[in-house]
């Protein structure tokens, strides 16, 4: 039986951070990626690559983006995002249910962990295209997000795998962990490949296999009615394997089992994420209005910055007739939409007049839609200036469903609509861990040598999800778990 110091189960950002951290701490590491090599990277490969970090100002950002040109610094307002801001926003968005000690570790170690990743070849850049608007001649960043990985999530995973390969790790693809049992030497894992079932031995095991968003049966069981109809934004291989293995080993189920991250997603997107057809999400609804098949608005599009509300929009549209909606913009804001609206595969409808647009929205109540737009236009408080980089208070008056910020009358053609449905990103439930990533049992005792990181960690997200926190949490807990697992192995030895 082949033996290692640490085995990492999973192949996304959290898994690779855990593997690299364990290796640099002196451990012999194997990585078991269920997907074939061409689909490696888990959900992380499908993300935009944004990281939410605590930073005091541009000086901190320069440690991540040292090649910022002086003109960029002069012409940008990066602001700051303190640890207190980060923690308070994240804990409030959980309904104050989040595990405070674990969340505090994610927040306090966010910048240091990103600096560590940069040392392993990951390149960060400012998120100009998605998280800044030009205000008073400067690019103003908003919503607590400032940096992303060059090349997005796919670029992130390419860099992490290149580092793992350079370090000589044993990377196994198409390797699905099917059973996990304690042994005299630590843990034994049964691994199924196309060829056979093999048993591997390790002192410590780090589970980082994601949640269960791609498991249609679990979605129906835990999330509820209609969730079997949702499209899967990311990896088709995240079906809850690691959660099942951990629970069978004595872990306690934890977190919000009826909650998930789900967004407005292109109506005609494929049923599972396709790495060649990214940018299917449609998250800049704040710049227009959203209507259902009855022609009615059903969300406050301007309640907050989009990266604080977008993760709940998939659930909202799933409850609407036919699980379909349209995001509608006019010529005043359409040029502000980012690349996800400009891809060739977007379900985009254009027209010179609202009446023409209504006739092209297949299945919508045309009269009700036109009435909705007229009522919305009349309700906009145009006395307030429009500022897309701040909550500007430019809202509506007297509507049953208000728009609280960034309201514009839809009165200037051409008009553009995008047909959307629900795309599920990840689930919120999993297992309980401590700040070192150790998996806990029902008595809050660590299971010796067993760790978790990434989306299978429960207890961080409950009600809402702050954009960019997932990759940060995966990196921080993955790094901590890898280091602790390697040190635990040395202590046992």
C-alpha positions in Angstrom: 0.0 0.0 0.0 1.4 3.4 -1.0 1.9 5.8 1.9 2.1 9.5 2.2 2.4 12.1 5.0 -0.6 14.1 3.7 -3.2 13.2 1.1 -5.3 16.1 -0.3 -8.7 15.0 -1.7 -9.9 17.6 -4.3 -8.4 19.7 -7.0 -9.5 23.3 -6.6 -8.0 26.4 -5.1 -8.3 25.2 -1.4 -6.9 21.8 -2.3 -3.9 23.1 -4.1 -3.2 25.7 -1.4 -3.3 22.9 1.2 -1.0 20.7 -0.9 1.6 23.4 -1.5 1.5 24.4 2.2 2.0 20.9 3.4 4.8 20.3 0.9 6.7 23.4 2.0 6.3 22.2 5.6 8.2 19.1 4.7 5.4 16.6 4.0 5.2 14.0 1.2 1.9 14.9 -0.5 -0.5 13.3 -3.0 -3.4 15.2 -4.6 -6.5 13.2 -5.6 -8.5 15.1 -8.3 -11.8 13.3 -9.3 -12.0 15.2 -12.6 -9.8 14.3 -15.6 -6.8 16.5 -16.1 -8.5 18.6 -18.8 -11.3 19.5 -16.3 -9.2 19.9 -13.2 -9.5 22.9 -10.9 -12.9 22.4 -9.3 -15.3 25.3 -9.0 -12.3 27.6 -8.7 -11.5 27.3 -12.4 -15.0 28.7 -13.2 -14.8 31.8 -11.1 -13.8 35.4 -12.0 -10.8 35.1 -9.7 -11.7 37.9 -7.3 -10.3 37.8 -3.8 -11.8 39.8 -0.9 -8.9 40.9 1.3 -8.4 43.3 4.2 -6.0 46.1 3.3 -5.1 49.5 4.7 -4.5 51.3 1.5 -2.6 51.2 -1.8 0.7 50.4 0.1 -0.8 47.0 1.0 -2.0 46.4 -2.5 1.4 47.1 -3.9 2.7 44.0 -2.1 0.3 42.0 -4.3 0.5 44.2 -7.4 4.0 45.6 -7.3 3.9 46.6 -11.0 1.2 49.1 -10.6 2.2 52.1 -12.8 2.4 55.5 -11.0 -0.3 56.8 -13.4 -2.6 54.0 -12.3 -2.1 54.9 -8.7 -2.7 58.6 -9.4 -5.9 57.9 -11.4 -7.4 55.4 -9.1 -9.2 55.6 -5.8 -8.4 52.2 -4.2 -9.7 53.2 -0.8 -9.2 50.8 2.1 -10.9 47.8 3.5 -10.1 47.2 7.1 -10.2 43.9 9.0 -13.1 45.3 11.1 -15.1 46.2 7.9 -14.4 42.8 6.4 -15.4 40.9 9.5 -18.5 43.0 10.2 -19.8 42.7 6.7 -19.3 39.0 6.5 -20.7 38.2 9.9 -23.8 40.4 9.3 -24.4 38.8 6.0 -24.5 35.5 7.8 -27.2 36.7 10.0 -24.6 36.7 12.8 -24.5 32.9 12.6 -21.0 32.5 11.2 -18.3 30.7 13.2 -16.6 33.8 14.6 -13.2 32.2 15.2 -13.0 30.7 11.8 -14.2 33.9 10.1 -11.7 35.9 12.1 -8.9 33.7 10.9 -10.0 34.1 7.2 -10.1 37.9 7.6 -6.9 38.4 9.6 -4.9 36.1 7.4 -6.3 37.3 4.1 -3.6 39.7 3.0 -0.8 37.5 4.3 -2.1 34.5 2.5 -2.5 36.4 -0.8 1.2 37.5 -0.4 2.1 33.9 0.2 0.3 32.8 -3.0 2.1 35.5 -5.0 5.3 34.0 -3.8 4.1 30.7 -5.4 3.5 32.3 -8.8 0.0 33.7 -8.6 -0.3 37.1 -10.2 -2.8 39.6 -8.9 -4.2 42.7 -10.8 -6.8 45.4 -10.0 -10.4 44.6 -10.9 -10.9 47.6 -13.1 -13.4 46.0 -15.4 -15.8 44.6 -12.8 -15.3 46.6 -9.6 -14.6 50.2 -10.5 -16.4 53.0 -12.2 -14.9 56.3 -13.3 -16.1 59.1 -11.0 -14.7 62.6 -11.1 -11.9 61.5 -13.4 -10.7 58.6 -11.2 -11.5 54.8 -11.2 -13.4 54.4 -8.0 -13.4 50.9 -6.5 -16.5 49.8 -4.6 -18.0 46.9 -2.7 -14.9 45.7 -0.8 -13.3 44.1 -3.9 -10.1 45.5 -5.4 -8.0 42.6 -6.8 -8.4 39.5 -8.9 -6.1 36.9 -10.3 -4.7 37.5 -13.8 -6.5 35.1 -16.1 -9.4 34.7 -13.7 -10.2 31.4 -11.9 -8.7 29.4 -14.7 -5.5 31.4 -14.5 -5.4 30.9 -10.8 -5.6 27.1 -11.2 -3.0 27.0 -13.9 -0.5 28.8 -11.7 -1.2 26.6 -8.7 -0.9 23.4 -10.7 2.3 24.7 -12.3 3.7 25.2 -8.8 2.5 21.8 -7.6 4.1 20.1 -10.7 7.4 22.0 -10.2 7.5 20.8 -6.6 7.2 17.2 -7.8 3.9 16.3 -6.1 2.0 13.2 -6.9 -1.0 14.6 -8.8 -3.6 12.0 -9.7 -6.5 12.7 -12.0 -9.7 10.8 -12.5 -9.1 9.6 -8.9 -12.3 9.5 -6.9 -12.1 8.8 -3.1 -14.8 6.3 -2.2 -14.1 5.4 1.4 -12.1 6.8 4.3 -11.3 4.7 7.4 -9.0 5.1 10.4 -6.0 3.0 10.5 -3.0 2.4 12.9 -1.0 4.7 10.7 -3.7 7.4 10.4 -6.1 7.1 7.6 -6.7 4.7 4.7 -8.5 6.0 1.5 -10.0 3.8 -1.2 -9.5 5.5 -4.5 -11.3 4.5 -7.7 -9.8 5.2 -11.1 -10.7 3.9 -14.6 -8.2 1.1 -14.0 -8.9 -0.2 -10.5 -9.6 0.5 -6.9 -6.5 1.2 -4.9 -5.9 1.8 -1.2 -3.6 4.7 -0.1 -2.3 5.4 3.4 -1.6 8.8 5.1 -1.0 10.2 8.5 -3.3 13.1 7.6 -6.0 13.7 5.1 -7.3 17.1 3.9 -10.8 17.0 2.3 -11.4 19.9 -0.2 -13.9 18.5 -2.6 -16.4 21.3 -2.6 -20.1 21.3 -1.7 -23.0 19.4 -3.4 -24.2 21.9 -5.9 -23.9 19.3 -8.8 -25.8 16.6 -6.9 -29.4 16.9 -8.2 -30.7 14.5 -5.6 -29.1 16.3 -2.7 -30.3 19.7 -4.1 -33.8 18.4 -4.1 -33.5 16.9 -0.7 -31.8 19.8 1.1 -32.5 23.0 -0.9 -36.1 22.1 -1.7 -38.6 22.3 -4.6 -37.4 23.4 -8.1 -33.7 23.3 -7.2 -33.3 20.2 -9.4 -34.1 22.6 -12.3 -31.1 25.0 -11.6 -28.2 25.1 -14.0 -24.8 24.4 -12.5 -22.3 27.3 -12.9 -19.2 25.4 -12.1 -17.8 21.9 -11.8 -20.0 18.9 -12.4 -17.8 16.9 -10.0 -18.8 18.7 -6.8 -21.4 16.2 -5.6 -20.7 16.1 -1.9 -18.1 13.3 -1.9 -15.9 14.9 0.7 -18.9 15.7 3.0 -20.0 12.1 2.9 -16.5 10.8 3.7 -16.1 13.2 6.6 -19.6 12.4 8.1 -18.8 8.7 7.9 -15.6 9.4 9.8 -17.4 11.1 12.6 -17.7 14.8 11.5 -20.7 16.8 12.6 -22.8 18.3 9.8 -22.7 22.1 10.0 -23.9 25.3 8.3 -27.0 26.1 6.3 -28.2 23.0 4.6 -31.0 24.8 2.8 -28.9 27.7 1.6 -26.7 28.2 -1.5 -25.0 30.8 -3.7 -27.0 31.1 -6.9 -27.1 33.9 -9.4 -28.9 35.3 -12.5 -27.6 33.0 -15.2 -28.0 33.0 -19.0 -31.3 31.3 -19.9 -29.7 29.2 -22.7 -26.4 28.3 -20.9 -25.5 24.7 -20.9 -26.7 22.6 -17.9 -23.2 22.4 -16.4 -20.3 24.8 -16.4 -18.2 24.8 -19.6 -14.7 26.2 -19.3 -14.9 27.3 -22.9 -18.2 29.2 -22.3 -17.6 31.2 -19.2 -19.3 34.5 -18.3 -22.8 33.1 -18.3 -23.7 34.9 -15.1 -25.4 38.3 -15.3 -24.7 40.2 -12.2 -25.0 43.9 -13.1 -28.8 44.1 -12.7 -28.2 47.2 -10.5 -27.9 49.3 -13.7 -31.4 48.4 -15.0 -34.6 46.6 -14.0 -35.5 42.9 -13.8 -39.0 41.6 -14.8 -40.6 38.2 -14.7 -42.9 36.5 -17.3 -45.8 38.4 -15.8 -44.0 41.6 -16.8 -43.6 42.6 -13.2 -40.5 43.6 -11.2 -39.8 41.3 -8.2 -36.5 42.4 -6.7 -35.0 45.7 -5.5 -32.2 45.9 -8.0 -30.5 48.7 -6.1 -30.7 47.4 -2.6 -26.9 47.2 -2.3 -23.8 46.8 -4.3 -24.3 43.8 -6.6 -21.5 41.8 -5.0 -23.6 41.8 -1.7 -26.9 40.8 -3.3 -26.1 38.8 -6.4 -25.7 35.4 -4.7 -29.4 35.4 -3.7 -30.8 36.3 -7.1 -30.8 32.7 -8.4 -33.2 31.7 -5.7 -35.4 34.6 -6.4 -35.8 33.9 -10.1 -36.3 30.2 -9.5 -39.5 31.1 -7.7 -40.9 33.1 -10.6 -43.1 31.7 -13.3 -41.1 29.4 -15.6 -38.0 30.2 -13.6 -37.2 32.9 -16.1 -36.7 36.7 -16.0 -35.3 39.5 -18.2 -32.8 42.2 -17.2 -33.6 45.3 -19.1 -31.3 48.3 -19.8 -31.5 51.4 -22.0 -28.8 53.3 -23.8 -27.7 55.3 -20.8 -26.2 52.4 -18.9 -25.7 49.6 -21.4 -22.1 50.7 -22.1 -21.3 50.3 -18.4 -22.0 46.6 -18.5 -18.9 44.4 -18.2 -17.7 41.6 -20.4 -20.2 39.0 -19.1 -22.9 40.9 -21.1 -20.7 41.1 -24.3 -19.9 37.5 -24.9 -21.3 36.0 -28.2 -23.3 33.3 -26.4 -25.4 35.7 -24.3 -29.2 35.5 -24.8 -29.5 39.2 -25.8 -32.5 40.9 -27.2 -32.3 44.5 -28.7 -34.9 46.9 -30.0 -35.2 50.6 -30.8 -38.4 51.0 -28.8 -39.9 49.5 -25.7 -42.9 48.3 -27.7 -40.6 46.5 -30.1 -38.6 45.0 -27.2 -41.8 43.7 -25.5 -42.7 41.9 -28.7 -39.4 40.1 -28.7 -39.4 38.9 -25.1 -40.8 35.4 -25.7 -43.4 34.4 -23.1 -43.7 37.7 -21.3 -47.0 39.6 -20.6 -46.3 42.4 -23.0 -48.9 44.9 -21.7 -47.9 44.3 -18.1 -44.2 44.8 -19.0 -44.9 48.1 -20.7 -47.0 49.3 -17.8 -44.3 48.3 -15.4 -41.7 50.3 -17.2 -43.9 53.4 -17.4 -44.7 53.2 -13.7 -41.0 52.7 -12.9 -39.9 55.6 -15.1 -42.5 57.9 -13.4 -41.3 56.9 -9.9 -37.6 57.7 -10.3 -36.3 60.5 -8.2 -34.1 62.3 -10.8 -33.2 65.1 -8.5 -30.4 63.0 -7.0 -27.2 62.6 -9.0 -26.3 59.1 -10.3 -23.1 57.6 -8.9 -22.5 53.9 -9.7 -19.5 53.7 -7.3 -21.5 54.6 -4.2 -24.9 53.9 -2.8 -26.3 57.1 -4.3 -29.9 57.1 -2.9 -31.2 57.7 -6.4 -34.3 55.6 -6.0 -38.0 55.3 -6.7 -41.0 56.6 -4.8 -44.4 54.9 -4.3 -43.6 51.5 -5.9 -44.6 48.2 -4.3 -41.1 46.9 -5.2 -38.7 49.9 -4.8 -35.3 50.4 -6.4 -33.2 52.0 -3.7 -30.2 53.2 -5.6 -28.9 53.7 -9.2 -32.4 54.2 -10.6 -32.6 55.5 -14.2 -35.8 56.0 -16.3 -35.7 53.5 -19.2 -36.4 56.1 -21.8 -33.5 56.2 -24.3 -33.2 53.6 -27.1 -31.9 51.3 -28.2 -33.1 49.0 -25.4 -31.4 45.8 -24.4 -32.7 42.8 -22.5 -31.0 39.6 -21.3 -33.0 36.4 -20.6 -31.8 34.8 -17.3 -32.6 31.9 -15.1 -31.0 30.4 -12.0 -27.3 29.2 -11.9 -26.1 27.6 -8.7 -22.5 28.3 -7.7 -22.0 26.4 -4.4 -23.9 25.2 -1.4 -23.4 26.6 2.1 -23.5 23.4 4.2 -20.7 21.0 5.1 -18.7 20.1 8.1 -17.4 22.0 11.1 -13.8 23.0 11.4 -11.6 25.1 13.7 -9.3 27.9 12.5 -6.6 25.3 11.6 -9.0 23.5 9.4 -9.3 20.5 11.7 -12.6 18.7 11.3 -14.6 18.6 14.5 -16.9 16.0 15.9 -20.2 16.5 17.7 -18.4 17.4 20.9 -16.2 20.0 19.1 -13.2 17.8 19.4 -10.8 17.6 16.4 -10.8 14.3 14.5 -7.0 13.4 14.6 -5.4 14.0 11.3 -8.6 14.9 9.4 -9.0 18.4 7.8 -11.3 20.3 5.5 -11.1 23.5 3.4 -13.0 25.2 0.7 -16.7 25.0 -0.1 -17.3 21.9 2.0 -16.6 23.9 5.2 -20.0 24.8 6.8 -20.6 27.7 9.1 -19.3 30.7 7.1 -22.3 31.6 4.9 -25.9 31.5 5.8 -28.1 34.4 4.4 -25.9 36.2 1.9 -22.4 35.9 0.4 -19.9 38.7 0.0 -18.3 38.4 -3.5 -14.7 37.2 -3.4 -14.8 35.7 0.1 -15.0 32.1 -1.2 -11.6 32.0 -2.8 -10.0 33.9 0.1 -11.5 31.5 2.7 -10.4 28.5 0.6 -6.9 29.8 0.4 -6.6 30.7 4.1 -8.0 27.5 5.5 -6.3 25.4 2.8 -2.9 26.9 3.7 -3.6 26.5 7.5 -4.7 22.9 7.1 -1.7 22.0 5.0 0.8 23.4 7.4 -1.0 21.9 10.5 -1.3 18.5 8.9 2.4 18.4 8.0 3.4 19.5 11.5 1.0 17.0 13.0 2.7 14.3 11.0 6.1 15.3 12.4 4.8 15.3 15.9 3.4 11.7 15.4 6.7 10.6 13.8 
